[in-house]
C-alpha cells in the first residue's frame, strides 16, 4: 500500500484518487491535523479511563450516580439554546451516508435525517470518502443519483434537516496515522464534514449539527465541547454555532445525564434513547454479573422496567434543562404481505405511542415507509406544538440506580439463540462486505442489534445459563448450533449467494468473538481489520 505524506504530522496510507482530492484538500488536512494533534492524547486517556472503570465493574461494583457534580445538579441552569430548524424533530430517519440513501432520506416525510458514519456504515475507506462527498453535495443541493435502470434521484424542495453522526471515540481511522497510530475516526469524520459544509449550512439558515455516539462519561462530553469550541474559534464563529445531540446508549452514561448536559451546555440540544446500543451496553457492562443476564432479545422491549426507567429519567433530566429528549429506533421495516405489514405497523404504533405519551420530543425510524404512521402518532400527541419541552415529569418518583439496573425477566430459548446466531452471522457477513445496514427477518439491523445477538450468547455461556428446554448453554452447544444455522442460512439465501459471499469468514469471526474468555468490546474492531 502506498504511503503518501500529505502533512507534516499525518500519514495517509492510500494513494489519493479524484474523490480524495476533493475532500482531502490542503486546507482541510491542515484543520484535521490541528484537531488530531491537539485532541488525540486526551481521547486516548479517556479510553484508558473507560477500561479502568470497566475493570471495577467486572470485579463486582455496580454503576451508580456520581457525586462530584452534585451542586451542578441542584442548580437551575439550562442549555444555551436550540436553533429554529431543530425545534421540530418529531420524526427522524437514520441511515448510512450512501448517495441514494441520502437522497431518499432527505426526501422522506420526516423532520431530520441523521446521516451515519457509525453503526449503519461499514467504514471502508472509499465509503467514508464518498460519504463526505455525498453530504457536501446534499448540503449544496446538487446531489443526484442515477441507478442502473436510468432512474434519476434528486432532492425535492425543503428536504429534511441534516445531522451528521460521527464515529465513536473508540473507532480508529486506520488509513491515516499520527505518530505511528491510527487517528480517531471521530475526528476524521467531524473535521471533514465541518470544514467543507459549515459556511454553506450557515448561509441557508441551518448549521453544523452532529449526533455523538457511545459516550460513557461527562468527561467524554467535555472533550467534545472542547473540540467544538476550538473549531468555532478557529473559524471565528460565535460560541454555540455547532450543535450536538448525544446518544445515551451506554449504561455508564445514564447515571451522568445532568453532568453530560452541563459539560456540553454551549453546544448540546438534546439526548437520545439509543435503545439497541443501550441494551448491548447493559450486557457488556454487567457481563460478569450472573444476576443481570438478559433473556432472548425479543423479550427485551421498552416496557421492561429497566428500559422504561431509562426513558422516563432521560425525559425528566433533559426537559428540566431545556434540552430535547429523543426517542429510540423503530427497527421494523414495512412488509409486502398485508397481514404481516399490519402486525409490523401495530408494533411500531404501540412503541411510538408509549414514547409520545411519556414526553419524548421525537423518535427514530429506519425506513421511509414508517414515516407517515409515526408522524401521525406524534402529530396527535404534540398537536400544534413543536416539541414537548413542557412535559417535565416533575411528579415522577425518584428513579433509583436499582431500577436502572433491574434484571430483565423473560425466557432464554433455543429458537432465540438460533435466531441470534443467524442474525449475527448474516450481519457480520454484510459488514465485512462493506454494508453496515441490512434488512434481516423484517428488521433493519445495524451493528448495535448484531452486538446484542452475539454478546447475549457469550454471557449465557460465561454463566452456564439454561435454555427453556433444560439444555445448558456451552461453547460446544454454540458451535453445534452455529454449524447447523449456517446450513439454514445457505438454504434461505440460496447456494449461489452463499458461495459468493464471505459467510465462512463471518462464521469464524462470530465463533471467535462469542467464545473468547474476555468479551471482545465491539465486533466492529476485529471486523474493521477485514475491511479494505
BADOMAR-373205 format. One line per field, with one value per residue (C-alpha): x, y, z; residue number from 0; residue in one letter; chain. Coordinates in nm, 2 decimals. Layout:
<atoms>
xx	X  ...
yy	Y  ...
zz	Z  ...
seq	NUM  ...
type	A  ...
mol	A  ...
</atoms>
This chain:
<atoms>
xx	0.00  0.14  0.23  0.18  0.28  0.03  0.10  0.40  0.21  -0.03  0.05  -0.22  -0.19  -0.39  -0.29  -0.54  -0.78  -1.02  -1.26  -0.99  -0.85  -1.20  -1.22  -0.86  -0.76  -0.45  -0.66  -0.89  -0.60  -0.44  -0.75  -0.77  -0.40  -0.47  -0.75  -0.56  -0.25  -0.45  -0.71  -0.59  -0.38  -0.68  -0.91  -0.66  -0.66  -1.04  -1.03  -0.79  -1.03  -1.31  -1.12  -1.03  -1.40  -1.50  -1.24  -1.40  -1.75  -1.60  -1.47  -1.82  -1.90  -2.23  -2.26  -2.42  -2.49  -2.19  -2.14  -1.86  -2.11  -2.39  -2.40  -2.44  -2.73  -2.91  -2.89  -3.15  -2.94  -3.03  -2.85  -2.75  -3.04  -3.18  -3.18  -3.50  -3.47  -3.41  -3.72  -3.94  -3.78  -4.08  -3.97  -3.60  -3.48  -3.14  -2.92  -2.57  -2.41  -2.45  -2.57  -2.91  -2.99  -2.90  -3.14  -3.43  -3.39  -3.38  -3.69  -3.88  -4.18  -3.96  -3.81  -3.45  -3.21  -2.93  -2.65  -2.45  -2.07  -2.11  -2.33  -2.51  -2.19  -1.91  -1.63  -1.42  -1.20  -1.39  -1.73  -1.61  -1.46  -1.77  -1.99  -1.82  -1.87  -2.24  -2.31  -2.12  -2.34  -2.65  -2.58  -2.52  -2.84  -2.65  -2.67  -2.82  -2.80  -2.88  -2.95  -2.87  -3.22  -3.16  -3.39  -3.28  -3.29  -3.28  -3.36  -3.71  -3.78  -3.75  -3.56  -3.52  -3.27  -2.93  -2.75  -2.42  -2.33  -1.96  -1.78  -1.75  -1.43  -1.31  -1.31  -0.99  -0.94  -0.67  -0.59  -0.45  -0.18  -0.03  0.30  0.25  -0.10  -0.44  -0.61  -0.96  -1.23  -1.45  -1.21  -1.17  -1.55  -1.61  -1.32  -1.41  -1.78  -1.75  -1.47  -1.65  -2.00  -2.01  -2.04  -2.30  -2.51  -2.50  -2.58  -2.90  -3.01  -2.91  -2.58  -2.32  -2.53  -2.39  -2.50  -2.25  -2.25  -2.12  -2.04  -1.98  -1.89  -1.93  -1.56  -1.60  -1.88  -1.65  -1.39  -1.64  -1.72  -1.35  -1.33  -1.64  -1.52  -1.18  -1.34  -1.56  -1.27  -1.06  -1.32  -1.43  -1.78  -1.99  -1.98  -2.27  -2.27  -2.20  -2.49  -2.50  -2.74  -2.58  -2.69  -2.74  -2.67  -2.43  -2.52  -2.25  -2.39  -2.74  -2.61  -2.44  -2.70  -2.71  -2.34  -2.32  -2.57  -2.37  -2.04  -2.18  -2.42  -2.29  -2.34  -2.59  -2.96  -3.07  -3.01  -3.14  -3.25  -3.03  -3.21  -3.04  -2.69  -2.81  -2.92  -2.59  -2.41  -2.62  -2.49  -2.13  -2.10  -2.26  -2.10  -1.95  -2.27  -2.47  -2.78  -2.81  -2.81  -3.08  -3.32  -3.40  -3.35  -3.72  -3.82  -3.62  -3.87  -3.92  -4.19  -3.93  -3.87  -3.50  -3.57  -3.89  -3.70  -3.42  -3.67  -3.85  -3.53  -3.39  -3.71  -3.72  -3.35  -3.35  -3.66  -3.55  -3.25  -3.44  -3.30  -3.48  -3.54  -3.54  -3.70  -3.54  -3.53  -3.82  -3.61  -3.91  -3.94  -4.26  -4.36  -4.53  -4.75  -5.06  -5.12  -4.76  -4.74  -5.04  -4.86  -4.55  -4.74  -4.93  -4.60  -4.45  -4.76  -4.76  -4.39  -4.42  -4.74  -4.55  -4.27  -4.50  -4.71  -4.40  -4.30  -4.03  -3.99  -3.95  -3.83  -3.63  -3.73  -3.51  -3.73  -3.93  -4.23  -4.29  -4.27  -4.64  -4.75  -4.51  -4.56  -4.94  -4.88  -4.65  -4.88  -5.17  -4.98  -4.80  -5.08  -4.97  -4.67  -4.32  -4.20  -4.28  -4.03  -4.33  -4.36  -4.14  -4.23  -4.17  -4.43  -4.25  -4.10  -3.72  -3.57  -3.30  -2.99  -3.16  -3.44  -3.19  -3.00  -3.30  -3.28  -3.50  -3.74  -3.81  -3.72  -3.39  -3.50  -3.33  -3.52  -3.40  -3.04  -3.05  -3.21  -2.92  -2.67  -2.83  -2.88  -2.52  -2.36  -2.56  -2.49  -2.12  -2.10  -2.27  -2.05  -1.72  -1.85  -1.90  -2.27  -2.35  -2.73  -2.90  -3.27  -3.28  -3.61  -3.81  -3.58  -3.33  -3.02  -2.71  -2.41  -2.60  -2.86  -2.59  -2.39  -2.69  -2.71  -2.35  -2.29  -2.61  -2.47  -2.13  -2.29  -2.51  -2.20  -2.00  -2.26  -2.38  -2.73  -3.00  -3.24  -3.61  -3.58  -3.33  -3.01  -2.71  -2.55  -2.19  -1.93  -1.99  -2.37  -2.30  -2.06  -2.30  -2.58  -2.35  -2.27  -2.64  -2.76  -2.50  -2.69  -3.02  -2.87  -2.74  -3.09  -3.26  -3.03  -2.95  -2.63  -2.51  -2.54  -2.39  -2.09  -2.03  -2.04  -1.80  -2.01  -1.72  -1.52  -1.82  -1.89  -1.52  -1.53  -1.86  -1.72  -1.41  -1.58  -1.85  -1.62  -1.31  -1.26  -1.26  -1.55  -1.45  -1.57  -1.70  -1.74  -1.66  -1.30  -1.19  -1.44  -1.26  -0.94  -1.13  -1.25  -1.04
yy	0.00  0.34  0.58  0.94  1.21  1.50  1.69  1.72  1.53  1.29  1.00  0.89  0.52  0.53  0.68  0.97  0.95  1.21  1.17  1.20  1.52  1.68  1.61  1.59  1.94  2.10  2.33  2.06  1.84  2.13  2.15  1.78  1.78  2.05  1.85  1.53  1.67  1.87  1.62  1.26  1.24  1.33  1.10  0.82  0.90  0.88  0.53  0.42  0.56  0.36  0.04  0.13  0.18  -0.14  -0.34  -0.22  -0.33  -0.66  -0.70  -0.66  -0.29  -0.17  0.16  0.44  0.81  1.02  1.28  1.51  1.75  1.74  2.12  2.15  1.90  2.11  2.44  2.56  2.62  2.55  2.47  2.76  2.72  2.53  2.67  2.73  2.45  2.19  2.30  2.03  1.69  1.47  1.21  1.15  0.89  0.73  0.56  0.54  0.81  0.63  0.85  0.71  0.66  1.02  1.15  0.92  1.00  1.38  1.35  1.13  1.27  1.34  1.64  1.53  1.29  1.15  1.07  0.80  0.73  0.50  0.19  0.17  0.22  -0.03  0.23  0.12  0.40  0.45  0.46  0.71  0.94  0.90  0.98  1.31  1.40  1.29  1.51  1.80  1.77  1.73  2.05  2.23  2.09  1.94  1.57  1.33  0.97  0.75  0.38  0.10  0.13  0.50  0.63  0.97  1.05  1.42  1.64  1.77  2.12  2.17  1.84  1.73  1.89  1.71  1.59  1.40  1.11  1.07  0.75  0.68  0.76  0.40  0.36  0.43  0.55  0.31  0.47  0.78  0.77  1.01  0.92  0.57  0.52  0.52  0.85  0.87  0.81  1.06  1.35  1.25  1.25  1.57  1.77  1.70  1.74  2.06  2.21  2.15  2.24  2.50  2.81  2.66  2.54  2.87  3.06  2.87  2.92  2.59  2.49  2.22  1.97  1.64  1.32  1.19  0.81  0.57  0.83  0.69  0.98  1.35  1.39  1.25  1.50  1.78  1.66  1.71  2.05  2.15  2.01  2.21  2.53  2.50  2.47  2.77  2.98  2.86  2.98  3.30  3.16  3.25  3.01  2.76  2.76  2.38  2.19  1.83  1.56  1.30  0.94  0.79  0.44  0.31  0.21  0.43  0.74  0.70  0.78  1.11  1.27  1.60  1.62  1.54  1.82  2.06  1.97  2.03  2.31  2.56  2.30  2.04  2.04  1.71  1.35  1.04  0.70  0.48  0.18  -0.10  0.00  0.06  -0.30  -0.41  -0.19  -0.33  -0.68  -0.57  -0.36  -0.62  -0.92  -1.06  -1.03  -1.36  -1.20  -0.94  -1.18  -1.08  -1.32  -1.36  -1.04  -1.04  -1.01  -0.70  -0.43  -0.08  -0.18  -0.37  -0.19  -0.10  0.04  0.23  0.39  0.49  0.66  0.85  0.97  1.09  1.30  1.44  1.53  1.69  1.89  2.04  2.18  2.29  2.01  1.76  1.40  1.20  0.85  0.54  0.34  0.15  -0.12  -0.28  -0.23  -0.25  -0.58  -0.65  -0.92  -0.72  -0.93  -0.92  -0.54  -0.47  -0.66  -0.45  -0.12  -0.22  -0.30  0.04  0.23  0.08  0.16  0.52  0.59  0.50  0.73  1.02  0.98  0.96  1.30  1.24  1.52  1.29  0.95  0.75  0.53  0.32  0.31  0.59  0.35  0.41  0.79  0.85  0.61  0.75  1.12  1.07  0.95  1.24  1.49  1.36  1.40  1.73  1.90  2.25  2.23  2.19  1.97  1.85  2.06  2.15  1.78  1.80  1.47  1.65  1.45  1.12  0.93  0.95  0.69  0.49  0.31  -0.02  0.05  0.13  -0.19  -0.42  -0.77  -0.82  -1.12  -1.34  -1.68  -1.80  -2.03  -2.25  -2.06  -1.73  -1.85  -1.99  -1.66  -1.47  -1.68  -1.63  -1.26  -1.20  -1.41  -1.25  -0.90  -0.97  -1.11  -0.79  -0.57  -0.71  -0.68  -0.31  -0.29  -0.18  -0.15  -0.48  -0.59  -0.94  -1.11  -0.79  -0.57  -0.32  -0.45  -0.24  -0.30  -0.25  -0.52  -0.77  -0.68  -0.78  -1.11  -1.22  -1.08  -1.25  -1.59  -1.50  -1.41  -1.72  -1.94  -1.75  -1.81  -2.15  -2.04  -2.29  -2.27  -2.32  -2.68  -2.76  -2.75  -2.57  -2.31  -2.42  -2.34  -2.69  -2.62  -2.29  -2.44  -2.71  -2.46  -2.23  -2.52  -2.61  -2.25  -2.20  -2.47  -2.28  -1.95  -2.13  -2.27  -1.94  -1.74  -2.00  -2.17  -1.91  -1.61  -1.82  -1.93  -1.59  -1.43  -1.43  -1.64  -1.87  -1.57  -1.42  -1.75  -1.77  -1.42  -1.49  -1.81  -1.63  -1.33  -1.55  -1.80  -1.59  -1.58  -1.20  -1.04  -0.85  -0.50  -0.42  -0.66  -0.37  -0.36  -0.71  -0.66  -0.34  -0.54  -0.73  -0.41  -0.25
zz	0.00  -0.10  0.18  0.10  0.34  0.29  0.61  0.84  1.11  0.93  0.71  0.46  0.35  0.03  -0.30  -0.35  -0.63  -0.76  -0.47  -0.21  -0.38  -0.35  0.02  0.14  0.03  0.18  0.40  0.51  0.60  0.79  1.01  1.06  1.16  1.42  1.57  1.58  1.74  1.99  2.10  2.03  2.36  2.57  2.37  2.44  2.81  2.81  2.66  2.93  3.19  3.03  3.07  3.43  3.52  3.35  3.55  3.87  3.75  3.64  3.99  4.14  4.16  4.00  3.81  4.01  4.01  4.08  4.35  4.22  4.05  4.30  4.32  3.94  3.95  4.22  4.03  3.78  3.48  3.11  2.79  2.56  2.32  2.02  1.66  1.48  1.23  1.51  1.72  1.55  1.54  1.59  1.33  1.24  0.99  1.01  0.75  0.61  0.40  0.07  -0.21  -0.30  0.07  0.15  -0.12  -0.02  0.35  0.29  0.07  0.32  0.52  0.82  1.00  1.03  0.86  1.07  0.81  0.97  0.96  1.26  1.33  0.99  0.78  0.74  0.72  0.43  0.30  -0.02  0.16  0.42  0.15  -0.07  0.23  0.28  -0.09  -0.07  0.23  0.08  -0.23  -0.02  0.17  -0.16  -0.30  -0.60  -0.50  -0.76  -0.84  -1.15  -1.10  -1.34  -1.50  -1.56  -1.28  -1.16  -0.78  -0.69  -0.38  -0.35  -0.22  0.15  0.24  0.60  0.83  0.81  1.12  1.08  1.32  1.35  1.47  1.84  2.03  2.03  1.65  1.45  1.10  1.00  0.67  0.84  1.11  1.36  1.52  1.40  1.54  1.36  1.42  1.59  1.33  1.52  1.45  1.08  1.03  1.23  1.08  0.72  0.75  0.94  0.72  0.39  0.50  0.78  0.56  0.32  0.62  0.79  0.47  0.43  0.79  0.93  1.10  1.16  1.36  1.50  1.67  1.92  1.98  2.25  2.52  2.86  3.09  3.13  3.07  2.72  2.66  2.79  2.54  2.26  2.39  2.37  2.01  1.91  2.08  1.92  1.58  1.64  1.75  1.46  1.21  1.40  1.47  1.77  2.06  2.02  1.64  1.65  1.79  1.90  2.02  2.23  2.24  2.59  2.46  2.73  3.08  3.24  3.07  3.21  3.55  3.43  3.21  3.40  3.41  3.03  2.96  3.17  3.01  2.66  2.76  2.50  2.22  2.32  2.21  2.34  2.44  2.26  2.39  2.18  2.30  2.10  2.19  2.54  2.57  2.43  2.68  2.97  2.87  2.81  3.12  3.35  3.17  3.50  3.70  3.68  3.83  3.54  3.24  2.98  2.82  2.45  2.26  2.15  2.52  2.59  2.50  2.62  2.86  3.07  3.40  3.35  3.00  3.10  3.39  3.14  2.91  3.18  3.35  3.02  2.96  3.30  3.30  2.95  2.99  3.31  3.12  2.81  2.60  2.38  2.48  2.17  2.15  2.01  1.69  1.53  1.37  1.19  0.81  0.61  0.45  0.12  0.29  0.41  0.72  0.83  0.75  0.97  1.25  1.19  1.19  1.51  1.69  1.57  1.68  2.03  2.07  1.94  2.14  2.45  2.37  2.28  2.59  2.81  2.68  2.41  2.16  1.87  1.76  1.51  1.22  0.99  0.68  0.49  0.48  0.85  0.83  0.78  1.06  1.31  1.21  1.27  1.63  1.72  1.54  1.75  2.08  2.00  1.82  1.71  1.94  1.81  2.09  2.44  2.65  2.87  2.99  3.29  3.47  3.79  3.97  3.90  4.19  4.20  3.97  4.15  4.04  4.14  3.89  3.61  3.68  3.75  3.60  3.30  3.31  3.01  2.86  2.71  2.43  2.17  1.90  2.04  2.05  1.70  1.57  1.74  1.55  1.21  1.26  1.38  1.11  0.83  0.97  1.01  0.65  0.52  0.73  0.61  0.26  0.32  0.41  0.76  0.73  0.65  0.64  0.81  0.90  0.88  1.09  0.98  1.15  1.23  1.44  1.77  1.71  1.60  1.91  2.13  1.94  2.00  2.35  2.48  2.38  2.52  2.85  2.86  2.80  3.06  3.33  3.23  3.17  3.09  2.79  2.84  2.73  3.00  2.79  2.94  2.71  2.65  2.39  2.24  2.21  2.05  1.80  1.71  1.66  1.45  1.22  1.19  1.14  0.86  0.67  0.74  0.61  0.30  0.24  0.30  0.08  -0.19  -0.27  -0.52  -0.28  0.00  -0.20  -0.35  0.00  0.29  0.52  0.63  0.74  0.91  1.10  1.20  1.34  1.51  1.67  1.80  1.95  2.11  2.28  2.38  2.76  2.75  2.58  2.27  2.33  1.98  1.69  1.46  1.58  1.46  1.17  1.07  1.00  0.73  0.55  0.27
seq	0  1  2  3  4  5  6  7  8  9  10  11  12  13  14  15  16  17  18  19  20  21  22  23  24  25  26  27  28  29  30  31  32  33  34  35  36  37  38  39  40  41  42  43  44  45  46  47  48  49  50  51  52  53  54  55  56  57  58  59  60  61  62  63  64  65  66  67  68  69  70  71  72  73  74  75  76  77  78  79  80  81  82  83  84  85  86  87  88  89  90  91  92  93  94  95  96  97  98  99  100  101  102  103  104  105  106  107  108  109  110  111  112  113  114  115  116  117  118  119  120  121  122  123  124  125  126  127  128  129  130  131  132  133  134  135  136  137  138  139  140  141  142  143  144  145  146  147  148  149  150  151  152  153  154  155  156  157  158  159  160  161  162  163  164  165  166  167  168  169  170  171  172  173  174  175  176  177  178  179  180  181  182  183  184  185  186  187  188  189  190  191  192  193  194  195  196  197  198  199  200  201  202  203  204  205  206  207  208  209  210  211  212  213  214  215  216  217  218  219  220  221  222  223  224  225  226  227  228  229  230  231  232  233  234  235  236  237  238  239  240  241  242  243  244  245  246  247  248  249  250  251  252  253  254  255  256  257  258  259  260  261  262  263  264  265  266  267  268  269  270  271  272  273  274  275  276  277  278  279  280  281  282  283  284  285  286  287  288  289  290  291  292  293  294  295  296  297  298  299  300  301  302  303  304  305  306  307  308  309  310  311  312  313  314  315  316  317  318  319  320  321  322  323  324  325  326  327  328  329  330  331  332  333  334  335  336  337  338  339  340  341  342  343  344  345  346  347  348  349  350  351  352  353  354  355  356  357  358  359  360  361  362  363  364  365  366  367  368  369  370  371  372  373  374  375  376  377  378  379  380  381  382  383  384  385  386  387  388  389  390  391  392  393  394  395  396  397  398  399  400  401  402  403  404  405  406  407  408  409  410  411  412  413  414  415  416  417  418  419  420  421  422  423  424  425  426  427  428  429  430  431  432  433  434  435  436  437  438  439  440  441  442  443  444  445  446  447  448  449  450  451  452  453  454  455  456  457  458  459  460  461  462  463  464  465  466  467  468  469  470  471  472  473  474  475  476  477  478  479  480  481  482  483  484  485  486  487  488  489  490  491  492  493  494  495  496  497  498  499  500  501  502  503  504  505  506  507  508  509  510  511  512  513  514  515  516  517  518  519  520  521  522  523  524  525  526  527  528  529  530  531
type	X  X  X  X  X  X  X  X  X  X  X  X  X  X  X  X  X  X  X  X  X  X  X  X  X  X  X  X  X  X  X  X  X  X  X  X  X  X  X  X  X  X  X  X  X  X  X  X  X  X  X  X  X  X  X  X  X  X  X  X  X  X  X  X  X  X  X  X  X  X  X  X  X  X  X  X  X  X  X  X  X  X  X  X  X  X  X  X  X  X  X  X  X  X  X  X  X  X  X  X  X  X  X  X  X  X  X  X  X  X  X  X  X  X  X  X  X  X  X  X  X  X  X  X  X  X  X  X  X  X  X  X  X  X  X  X  X  X  X  X  X  X  X  X  X  X  X  X  X  X  X  X  X  X  X  X  X  X  X  X  X  X  X  X  X  X  X  X  X  X  X  X  X  X  X  X  X  X  X  X  X  X  X  X  X  X  X  X  X  X  X  X  X  X  X  X  X  X  X  X  X  X  X  X  X  X  X  X  X  X  X  X  X  X  X  X  X  X  X  X  X  X  X  X  X  X  X  X  X  X  X  X  X  X  X  X  X  X  X  X  X  X  X  X  X  X  X  X  X  X  X  X  X  X  X  X  X  X  X  X  X  X  X  X  X  X  X  X  X  X  X  X  X  X  X  X  X  X  X  X  X  X  X  X  X  X  X  X  X  X  X  X  X  X  X  X  X  X  X  X  X  X  X  X  X  X  X  X  X  X  X  X  X  X  X  X  X  X  X  X  X  X  X  X  X  X  X  X  X  X  X  X  X  X  X  X  X  X  X  X  X  X  X  X  X  X  X  X  X  X  X  X  X  X  X  X  X  X  X  X  X  X  X  X  X  X  X  X  X  X  X  X  X  X  X  X  X  X  X  X  X  X  X  X  X  X  X  X  X  X  X  X  X  X  X  X  X  X  X  X  X  X  X  X  X  X  X  X  X  X  X  X  X  X  X  X  X  X  X  X  X  X  X  X  X  X  X  X  X  X  X  X  X  X  X  X  X  X  X  X  X  X  X  X  X  X  X  X  X  X  X  X  X  X  X  X  X  X  X  X  X  X  X  X  X  X  X  X  X  X  X  X  X  X  X  X  X  X  X  X  X  X  X  X  X  X  X  X  X  X  X  X  X  X  X  X  X  X  X  X  X  X  X  X  X  X  X  X  X  X  X  X  X  X  X  X  X  X  X  X  X  X  X  X  X  X  X  X  X  X  X  X
mol	A  A  A  A  A  A  A  A  A  A  A  A  A  A  A  A  A  A  A  A  A  A  A  A  A  A  A  A  A  A  A  A  A  A  A  A  A  A  A  A  A  A  A  A  A  A  A  A  A  A  A  A  A  A  A  A  A  A  A  A  A  A  A  A  A  A  A  A  A  A  A  A  A  A  A  A  A  A  A  A  A  A  A  A  A  A  A  A  A  A  A  A  A  A  A  A  A  A  A  A  A  A  A  A  A  A  A  A  A  A  A  A  A  A  A  A  A  A  A  A  A  A  A  A  A  A  A  A  A  A  A  A  A  A  A  A  A  A  A  A  A  A  A  A  A  A  A  A  A  A  A  A  A  A  A  A  A  A  A  A  A  A  A  A  A  A  A  A  A  A  A  A  A  A  A  A  A  A  A  A  A  A  A  A  A  A  A  A  A  A  A  A  A  A  A  A  A  A  A  A  A  A  A  A  A  A  A  A  A  A  A  A  A  A  A  A  A  A  A  A  A  A  A  A  A  A  A  A  A  A  A  A  A  A  A  A  A  A  A  A  A  A  A  A  A  A  A  A  A  A  A  A  A  A  A  A  A  A  A  A  A  A  A  A  A  A  A  A  A  A  A  A  A  A  A  A  A  A  A  A  A  A  A  A  A  A  A  A  A  A  A  A  A  A  A  A  A  A  A  A  A  A  A  A  A  A  A  A  A  A  A  A  A  A  A  A  A  A  A  A  A  A  A  A  A  A  A  A  A  A  A  A  A  A  A  A  A  A  A  A  A  A  A  A  A  A  A  A  A  A  A  A  A  A  A  A  A  A  A  A  A  A  A  A  A  A  A  A  A  A  A  A  A  A  A  A  A  A  A  A  A  A  A  A  A  A  A  A  A  A  A  A  A  A  A  A  A  A  A  A  A  A  A  A  A  A  A  A  A  A  A  A  A  A  A  A  A  A  A  A  A  A  A  A  A  A  A  A  A  A  A  A  A  A  A  A  A  A  A  A  A  A  A  A  A  A  A  A  A  A  A  A  A  A  A  A  A  A  A  A  A  A  A  A  A  A  A  A  A  A  A  A  A  A  A  A  A  A  A  A  A  A  A  A  A  A  A  A  A  A  A  A  A  A  A  A  A  A  A  A  A  A  A  A  A  A  A  A  A  A  A  A  A  A  A  A  A  A  A  A  A  A  A  A  A  A  A  A  A  A  A  A
</atoms>
